[in-house]
Amino acid sequence: MGTIRSFTPAPEDAKETSLLDAIRKATRSSAGISALGLPPKTPILSDWLKEGDLGFIYAPRGLGKTWLSMGIACAIANGTTIGSWKAHGKNKVVYIDGEMSQDGIVERLEGMDAGENLTVLNHEVLFHLSEKTLNIADKATQQALTEYLLEMKAKTLILDNLSCLATGMEESSSDSWELVLPWLLQLRRLKIAVIIVAHAGRNGFMRGTSRREDSAFWILKLTPTGDDKTGGERQATFISHFDKERNSGKAQQPIEWTFETDASGIVKVTHKIADTLTVFRQWVEVGLNSATEIAEAMELSKGQVSKLAKRAMEAGWLVNENRRYKLVSRTPA
């Protein structure tokens, strides 16, 4: 493999400018910033994903993270819609897979009609062709991937998933996150959106250091529907809702998704607005047990949460003990 050329050459005048001079030049009033005429961030998908974003999709193992991530990738690449989320034109997408088998990923993407704007770097294919592996915590890997993204004129990079692609990085260590964060911020400056697929911990929240969340524009959580349907190789059912979302300026409704592969291999995607009582139960299941906490998480009033709790108690699966909600344990028949 040849030497990777530099992908961010500095202009000659920039090389001679001191940091202090650069700060003096860039520090402006709000009117001065507006006068520069810098373009706003271009939307990529719906009103919540924009160029240069860092976002996370997380869920328990096997629930449907990859299904939704691939669906989003196909919508962006083809300029189509997934659920109620419409892509703003066709854009190049690079999907890096560190976990699935190559035949499994081909089956899913062909069933979704991925198209030519979506390219996939699968770990098995990379090793088969070159006996190389990827580690996004390694600077040489970061440089090579950045070079490739620029060559492809990619607008979106999807990393599936963090634990497989960041070898040797301690998930719970905020210092270890520094191995990756500067690269992600560089991609932001290059206006390349990055979607990272991650696992949920035993407490239901995203596994690893909370410092990851600081630089994210949005965080999308997937949870079970409660009707015993789970993810799988040919189908998945789950609910998505945002833990964090900076771009749209409005509350995003939770959505219940079903991905199902028919006998001919075509993937059918259906969606509907999730029942608020189901979402309420999920928050209780992950440890939120007061009306105040749940109201904040669901972006509802405490009165609305109390009404949901009343419905749950009438249904027999919730009790209120000292103003704390608790699920009723079911005794096996």
DRENDO-1510 file (C-alpha; in Angstrom, 1 decimal, always signed):
<recs>
REC; n; res; u; v; w
REC; 1; MET; +0.0; +0.0; +0.0 .
REC; 2; GLY; +1.4; +3.4; -1.0 .
REC; 3; THR; +1.9; +6.4; +1.3 .
REC; 4; ILE; -1.3; +8.2; +1.9 .
REC; 5; ARG; -1.1; +11.8; +0.7 .
REC; 6; SER; -2.1; +14.7; +2.9 .
REC; 7; PHE; -5.8; +15.5; +2.6 .
REC; 8; THR; -5.9; +18.9; +4.3 .
REC; 9; PRO; -3.0; +20.9; +2.8 .
REC; 10; ALA; -2.8; +24.4; +4.4 .
REC; 11; PRO; -2.7; +27.4; +2.1 .
REC; 12; GLU; +0.7; +29.2; +2.0 .
REC; 13; ASP; -0.7; +32.3; +3.8 .
REC; 14; ALA; -2.3; +30.1; +6.5 .
REC; 15; LYS; +1.0; +28.5; +7.2 .
REC; 16; GLU; +2.5; +31.9; +8.0 .
REC; 17; THR; -0.4; +33.0; +10.2 .
REC; 18; SER; +0.1; +32.6; +13.9 .
REC; 19; LEU; -2.6; +31.2; +16.1 .
REC; 20; LEU; -3.0; +34.6; +17.8 .
REC; 21; ASP; -3.5; +36.3; +14.4 .
REC; 22; ALA; -6.0; +33.7; +13.4 .
REC; 23; ILE; -7.9; +34.3; +16.6 .
REC; 24; ARG; -7.9; +38.0; +16.1 .
REC; 25; LYS; -9.2; +37.5; +12.5 .
REC; 26; ALA; -12.0; +35.1; +13.4 .
REC; 27; THR; -13.3; +36.7; +16.6 .
REC; 28; ARG; -16.3; +38.8; +15.6 .
REC; 29; SER; -19.6; +40.1; +16.8 .
REC; 30; SER; -22.8; +38.3; +15.7 .
REC; 31; ALA; -23.2; +40.9; +12.9 .
REC; 32; GLY; -19.7; +40.3; +11.8 .
REC; 33; ILE; -20.2; +36.5; +11.7 .
REC; 34; SER; -23.4; +37.0; +9.7 .
REC; 35; ALA; -21.5; +39.2; +7.3 .
REC; 36; LEU; -19.2; +36.4; +6.4 .
REC; 37; GLY; -22.1; +34.7; +4.6 .
REC; 38; LEU; -21.0; +31.2; +5.7 .
REC; 39; PRO; -23.5; +28.6; +4.4 .
REC; 40; PRO; -25.8; +26.9; +7.0 .
REC; 41; LYS; -25.6; +23.2; +7.6 .
REC; 42; THR; -27.4; +21.3; +4.8 .
REC; 43; PRO; -30.0; +18.8; +5.9 .
REC; 44; ILE; -29.5; +15.2; +4.8 .
REC; 45; LEU; -32.5; +13.3; +6.3 .
REC; 46; SER; -35.7; +14.9; +7.6 .
REC; 47; ASP; -35.1; +17.8; +10.0 .
REC; 48; TRP; -32.8; +16.0; +12.5 .
REC; 49; LEU; -29.8; +14.8; +10.4 .
REC; 50; LYS; -27.5; +17.4; +8.9 .
REC; 51; GLU; -24.1; +17.6; +7.3 .
REC; 52; GLY; -21.2; +17.4; +9.7 .
REC; 53; ASP; -23.4; +15.8; +12.5 .
REC; 54; LEU; -22.2; +13.2; +14.9 .
REC; 55; GLY; -25.1; +11.0; +16.0 .
REC; 56; PHE; -25.5; +7.7; +17.8 .
REC; 57; ILE; -28.0; +4.8; +17.4 .
REC; 58; TYR; -28.0; +2.4; +20.3 .
REC; 59; ALA; -30.0; -0.5; +21.6 .
REC; 60; PRO; -29.6; -3.9; +23.3 .
REC; 61; ARG; -27.8; -6.5; +21.3 .
REC; 62; GLY; -29.9; -8.1; +18.5 .
REC; 63; LEU; -32.8; -5.7; +18.7 .
REC; 64; GLY; -32.5; -3.9; +15.3 .
REC; 65; LYS; -29.7; -1.3; +15.3 .
REC; 66; THR; -28.3; -2.6; +12.0 .
REC; 67; TRP; -31.7; -2.8; +10.4 .
REC; 68; LEU; -32.5; +0.8; +11.1 .
REC; 69; SER; -28.9; +2.0; +10.2 .
REC; 70; MET; -29.1; +0.3; +6.8 .
REC; 71; GLY; -32.5; +1.7; +6.2 .
REC; 72; ILE; -31.3; +5.2; +6.9 .
REC; 73; ALA; -28.2; +4.6; +4.7 .
REC; 74; CYS; -30.4; +3.4; +1.8 .
REC; 75; ALA; -32.8; +6.4; +2.1 .
REC; 76; ILE; -29.9; +8.9; +2.0 .
REC; 77; ALA; -28.2; +7.1; -0.9 .
REC; 78; ASN; -31.3; +6.8; -3.0 .
REC; 79; GLY; -32.9; +10.1; -2.0 .
REC; 80; THR; -36.0; +8.3; -0.7 .
REC; 81; THR; -37.9; +8.0; +2.5 .
REC; 82; ILE; -37.7; +5.7; +5.5 .
REC; 83; GLY; -40.7; +5.9; +7.7 .
REC; 84; SER; -41.7; +9.6; +7.8 .
REC; 85; TRP; -38.0; +10.6; +7.3 .
REC; 86; LYS; -37.4; +12.0; +3.8 .
REC; 87; ALA; -33.9; +12.4; +2.4 .
REC; 88; HIS; -32.9; +15.7; +0.9 .
REC; 89; GLY; -31.7; +14.4; -2.4 .
REC; 90; LYS; -29.3; +11.6; -3.2 .
REC; 91; ASN; -26.0; +11.6; -1.4 .
REC; 92; LYS; -23.0; +9.3; -1.2 .
REC; 93; VAL; -22.9; +7.0; +1.9 .
REC; 94; VAL; -20.1; +4.8; +3.2 .
REC; 95; TYR; -21.2; +2.0; +5.5 .
REC; 96; ILE; -18.4; +0.3; +7.6 .
REC; 97; ASP; -19.5; -3.0; +9.1 .
REC; 98; GLY; -17.3; -4.6; +11.7 .
REC; 99; GLU; -19.6; -7.4; +12.8 .
REC; 100; MET; -21.9; -9.0; +10.2 .
REC; 101; SER; -21.0; -11.7; +7.8 .
REC; 102; GLN; -20.5; -10.5; +4.2 .
REC; 103; ASP; -23.4; -12.7; +2.9 .
REC; 104; GLY; -25.7; -11.4; +5.7 .
REC; 105; ILE; -25.0; -7.8; +4.8 .
REC; 106; VAL; -25.5; -8.4; +1.1 .
REC; 107; GLU; -28.8; -10.1; +1.7 .
REC; 108; ARG; -30.2; -7.2; +3.7 .
REC; 109; LEU; -28.9; -4.4; +1.4 .
REC; 110; GLU; -30.1; -6.2; -1.8 .
REC; 111; GLY; -33.5; -6.6; -0.1 .
REC; 112; MET; -33.5; -2.8; +0.6 .
REC; 113; ASP; -32.4; -1.9; -3.0 .
REC; 114; ALA; -29.3; -0.1; -1.7 .
REC; 115; GLY; -28.2; +1.4; -5.0 .
REC; 116; GLU; -24.8; +2.6; -6.3 .
REC; 117; ASN; -24.5; +5.6; -3.9 .
REC; 118; LEU; -24.1; +3.3; -0.9 .
REC; 119; THR; -20.7; +1.6; -0.6 .
REC; 120; VAL; -19.9; -1.0; +2.1 .
REC; 121; LEU; -16.6; -1.8; +3.7 .
REC; 122; ASN; -17.2; -5.2; +5.4 .
REC; 123; HIS; -14.6; -6.6; +7.8 .
REC; 124; GLU; -14.6; -10.0; +6.2 .
REC; 125; VAL; -14.2; -8.6; +2.7 .
REC; 126; LEU; -11.3; -6.4; +3.8 .
REC; 127; PHE; -9.4; -9.2; +5.4 .
REC; 128; HIS; -10.1; -11.6; +2.5 .
REC; 129; LEU; -8.7; -9.2; -0.1 .
REC; 130; SER; -5.8; -7.7; +1.8 .
REC; 131; GLU; -5.5; -9.4; +5.2 .
REC; 132; LYS; -6.0; -6.0; +6.9 .
REC; 133; THR; -8.2; -5.0; +9.7 .
REC; 134; LEU; -9.8; -1.7; +10.8 .
REC; 135; ASN; -9.4; +0.1; +14.1 .
REC; 136; ILE; -10.9; +3.6; +14.2 .
REC; 137; ALA; -8.9; +4.4; +17.4 .
REC; 138; ASP; -5.7; +4.2; +15.2 .
REC; 139; LYS; -4.5; +7.3; +13.5 .
REC; 140; ALA; -3.4; +5.6; +10.4 .
REC; 141; THR; -6.9; +4.0; +10.0 .
REC; 142; GLN; -8.5; +7.4; +10.6 .
REC; 143; GLN; -6.3; +9.1; +7.9 .
REC; 144; ALA; -7.0; +6.3; +5.4 .
REC; 145; LEU; -10.7; +6.5; +5.9 .
REC; 146; THR; -10.8; +10.3; +5.7 .
REC; 147; GLU; -8.9; +10.1; +2.4 .
REC; 148; TYR; -11.3; +7.6; +1.1 .
REC; 149; LEU; -14.4; +9.6; +2.2 .
REC; 150; LEU; -13.0; +12.6; +0.4 .
REC; 151; GLU; -12.3; +10.6; -2.8 .
REC; 152; MET; -15.8; +9.3; -2.7 .
REC; 153; LYS; -17.3; +12.7; -1.9 .
REC; 154; ALA; -19.3; +11.0; +0.8 .
REC; 155; LYS; -21.8; +13.0; +2.8 .
REC; 156; THR; -22.4; +10.3; +5.5 .
REC; 157; LEU; -20.3; +7.7; +7.2 .
REC; 158; ILE; -21.9; +4.9; +9.3 .
REC; 159; LEU; -19.8; +2.9; +11.7 .
REC; 160; ASP; -21.4; -0.4; +12.8 .
REC; 161; ASN; -20.6; -0.9; +15.5 .
REC; 162; LEU; -18.3; +0.9; +18.0 .
REC; 163; SER; -17.2; -2.0; +20.1 .
REC; 164; CYS; -16.1; -4.0; +17.0 .
REC; 165; LEU; -14.4; -1.1; +15.2 .
REC; 166; ALA; -12.5; +0.6; +18.1 .
REC; 167; THR; -10.2; -2.2; +19.2 .
REC; 168; GLY; -8.4; -1.5; +22.5 .
REC; 169; MET; -10.4; +1.5; +23.4 .
REC; 170; GLU; -11.9; +1.3; +27.0 .
REC; 171; GLU; -15.6; +2.2; +26.6 .
REC; 172; SER; -16.0; +3.5; +30.1 .
REC; 173; SER; -12.9; +5.7; +29.9 .
REC; 174; SER; -13.4; +9.3; +28.9 .
REC; 175; ASP; -9.6; +9.6; +28.2 .
REC; 176; SER; -9.9; +6.7; +25.7 .
REC; 177; TRP; -12.6; +8.6; +23.8 .
REC; 178; GLU; -9.9; +11.1; +23.0 .
REC; 179; LEU; -8.4; +8.5; +20.6 .
REC; 180; VAL; -11.4; +9.0; +18.4 .
REC; 181; LEU; -12.9; +12.4; +19.1 .
REC; 182; PRO; -10.4; +14.6; +17.3 .
REC; 183; TRP; -11.0; +12.5; +14.1 .
REC; 184; LEU; -14.8; +12.9; +14.4 .
REC; 185; LEU; -14.4; +16.6; +14.9 .
REC; 186; GLN; -12.2; +16.7; +11.8 .
REC; 187; LEU; -14.9; +15.0; +9.8 .
REC; 188; ARG; -17.4; +17.6; +11.1 .
REC; 189; ARG; -15.2; +20.3; +9.7 .
REC; 190; LEU; -15.2; +18.5; +6.4 .
REC; 191; LYS; -19.0; +18.4; +6.6 .
REC; 192; ILE; -19.2; +14.6; +6.7 .
REC; 193; ALA; -22.0; +13.3; +9.0 .
REC; 194; VAL; -21.0; +10.4; +11.1 .
REC; 195; ILE; -23.5; +7.9; +12.6 .
REC; 196; ILE; -22.1; +5.5; +15.2 .
REC; 197; VAL; -24.0; +2.3; +16.1 .
REC; 198; ALA; -23.5; +1.3; +19.8 .
REC; 199; HIS; -24.7; -1.1; +22.4 .
REC; 200; ALA; -27.0; -0.4; +25.3 .
REC; 201; GLY; -25.7; -1.3; +28.8 .
REC; 202; ARG; -27.6; -3.4; +31.4 .
REC; 203; ASN; -29.2; -0.2; +32.7 .
REC; 204; GLY; -30.8; +0.5; +29.3 .
REC; 205; PHE; -28.6; +3.5; +28.5 .
REC; 206; MET; -25.8; +3.7; +26.0 .
REC; 207; ARG; -22.8; +1.7; +27.1 .
REC; 208; GLY; -19.5; +3.5; +27.8 .
REC; 209; THR; -18.5; +7.0; +28.9 .
REC; 210; SER; -21.1; +9.7; +28.9 .
REC; 211; ARG; -18.5; +12.1; +27.4 .
REC; 212; ARG; -19.4; +10.7; +23.9 .
REC; 213; GLU; -22.7; +12.4; +24.2 .
REC; 214; ASP; -21.3; +15.9; +24.6 .
REC; 215; SER; -20.3; +16.3; +20.9 .
REC; 216; ALA; -23.4; +14.5; +19.5 .
REC; 217; PHE; -26.1; +16.4; +17.7 .
REC; 218; TRP; -28.6; +13.6; +18.3 .
REC; 219; ILE; -28.8; +10.2; +20.0 .
REC; 220; LEU; -31.4; +7.7; +18.9 .
REC; 221; LYS; -32.4; +4.9; +21.3 .
REC; 222; LEU; -34.1; +1.7; +20.2 .
REC; 223; THR; -36.2; -0.3; +22.7 .
REC; 224; PRO; -38.5; -3.4; +22.5 .
REC; 225; THR; -42.2; -3.0; +21.8 .
REC; 226; GLY; -43.2; -5.2; +24.7 .
REC; 227; ASP; -45.0; -7.8; +22.6 .
REC; 228; ASP; -42.2; -10.4; +22.6 .
REC; 229; LYS; -41.1; -9.6; +19.1 .
REC; 230; THR; -37.3; -9.3; +18.8 .
REC; 231; GLY; -34.7; -8.6; +16.2 .
REC; 232; GLY; -33.4; -11.3; +13.9 .
REC; 233; GLU; -31.7; -12.1; +10.6 .
REC; 234; ARG; -34.9; -11.6; +8.6 .
REC; 235; GLN; -37.1; -9.4; +10.7 .
REC; 236; ALA; -37.1; -6.9; +13.6 .
REC; 237; THR; -39.6; -4.9; +15.5 .
REC; 238; PHE; -38.7; -2.0; +17.9 .
REC; 239; ILE; -39.4; +1.5; +19.0 .
REC; 240; SER; -37.1; +4.5; +18.3 .
REC; 241; HIS; -37.0; +7.7; +20.2 .
REC; 242; PHE; -34.5; +10.5; +20.7 .
REC; 243; ASP; -32.5; +10.9; +23.9 .
REC; 244; LYS; -31.0; +14.0; +22.4 .
REC; 245; GLU; -31.8; +16.1; +19.3 .
REC; 246; ARG; -30.4; +19.5; +18.6 .
REC; 247; ASN; -31.3; +20.2; +15.0 .
REC; 248; SER; -35.0; +20.4; +14.5 .
REC; 249; GLY; -36.0; +22.5; +17.6 .
REC; 250; LYS; -39.1; +20.4; +18.2 .
REC; 251; ALA; -40.0; +17.2; +20.0 .
REC; 252; GLN; -39.6; +14.1; +17.8 .
REC; 253; GLN; -42.3; +11.5; +18.2 .
REC; 254; PRO; -41.3; +7.9; +19.1 .
REC; 255; ILE; -41.8; +5.5; +16.2 .
REC; 256; GLU; -42.6; +1.8; +16.1 .
REC; 257; TRP; -40.8; +0.1; +13.3 .
REC; 258; THR; -41.1; -3.3; +11.7 .
REC; 259; PHE; -38.5; -4.6; +9.2 .
REC; 260; GLU; -39.5; -7.9; +7.6 .
REC; 261; THR; -37.9; -9.9; +4.7 .
REC; 262; ASP; -40.5; -11.7; +2.5 .
REC; 263; ALA; -40.0; -15.0; +0.6 .
REC; 264; SER; -38.5; -13.2; -2.4 .
REC; 265; GLY; -35.9; -11.4; -0.3 .
REC; 266; ILE; -37.5; -8.0; -0.4 .
REC; 267; VAL; -37.4; -6.1; +2.9 .
REC; 268; LYS; -40.6; -4.4; +3.8 .
REC; 269; VAL; -40.5; -1.5; +6.3 .
REC; 270; THR; -43.5; -0.3; +8.1 .
REC; 271; HIS; -43.8; +2.3; +10.8 .
REC; 272; LYS; -46.4; +4.0; +13.1 .
REC; 273; ILE; -46.3; +6.5; +15.9 .
REC; 274; ALA; -45.6; +4.5; +19.0 .
REC; 275; ASP; -48.2; +4.3; +21.7 .
REC; 276; THR; -47.3; +6.6; +24.6 .
REC; 277; LEU; -48.2; +4.0; +27.2 .
REC; 278; THR; -45.7; +1.6; +25.7 .
REC; 279; VAL; -43.0; +4.3; +25.8 .
REC; 280; PHE; -43.9; +5.2; +29.4 .
REC; 281; ARG; -43.4; +1.5; +30.4 .
REC; 282; GLN; -40.0; +1.4; +28.7 .
REC; 283; TRP; -38.8; +4.3; +30.8 .
REC; 284; VAL; -40.0; +2.6; +34.0 .
REC; 285; GLU; -38.2; -0.5; +32.9 .
REC; 286; VAL; -34.9; +1.3; +32.5 .
REC; 287; GLY; -35.1; +2.8; +36.0 .
REC; 288; LEU; -37.0; +6.1; +35.8 .
REC; 289; ASN; -39.6; +5.9; +38.5 .
REC; 290; SER; -40.9; +9.4; +39.2 .
REC; 291; ALA; -43.4; +11.6; +37.3 .
REC; 292; THR; -40.8; +14.3; +37.0 .
REC; 293; GLU; -38.1; +12.1; +35.5 .
REC; 294; ILE; -40.4; +10.5; +33.0 .
REC; 295; ALA; -42.0; +13.8; +32.0 .
REC; 296; GLU; -38.6; +15.1; +31.2 .
REC; 297; ALA; -37.6; +12.0; +29.2 .
REC; 298; MET; -40.9; +11.9; +27.3 .
REC; 299; GLU; -41.2; +15.7; +26.9 .
REC; 300; LEU; -44.7; +15.6; +28.5 .
REC; 301; SER; -46.2; +17.4; +31.5 .
REC; 302; LYS; -46.3; +15.7; +34.9 .
REC; 303; GLY; -50.1; +15.7; +34.6 .
REC; 304; GLN; -49.9; +13.7; +31.3 .
REC; 305; VAL; -47.5; +11.2; +32.9 .
REC; 306; SER; -49.8; +10.8; +35.8 .
REC; 307; LYS; -52.6; +9.9; +33.4 .
REC; 308; LEU; -50.4; +7.3; +31.8 .
REC; 309; ALA; -49.5; +5.9; +35.2 .
REC; 310; LYS; -53.2; +5.7; +36.0 .
REC; 311; ARG; -53.9; +3.7; +32.8 .
REC; 312; ALA; -51.0; +1.4; +33.6 .
REC; 313; MET; -52.3; +0.8; +37.2 .
REC; 314; GLU; -55.8; +0.1; +35.8 .
REC; 315; ALA; -54.2; -2.5; +33.5 .
REC; 316; GLY; -52.5; -4.1; +36.4 .
REC; 317; TRP; -48.9; -3.8; +35.6 .
REC; 318; LEU; -47.9; -0.7; +37.6 .
REC; 319; VAL; -48.0; +0.4; +41.2 .
REC; 320; ASN; -47.2; +3.7; +42.9 .
REC; 321; GLU; -45.3; +3.3; +46.1 .
REC; 322; ASN; -44.4; +6.6; +47.9 .
REC; 323; ARG; -44.6; +8.5; +44.6 .
REC; 324; ARG; -42.3; +6.0; +42.9 .
REC; 325; TYR; -43.6; +3.9; +40.0 .
REC; 326; LYS; -42.8; +0.2; +40.1 .
REC; 327; LEU; -43.7; -2.6; +37.7 .
REC; 328; VAL; -45.7; -5.4; +39.1 .
REC; 329; SER; -43.9; -8.7; +39.0 .
REC; 330; ARG; -46.0; -11.4; +37.2 .
REC; 331; THR; -46.2; -14.7; +39.0 .
REC; 332; PRO; -45.9; -17.6; +36.6 .
REC; 333; ALA; -49.1; -19.6; +36.2 .
</recs>
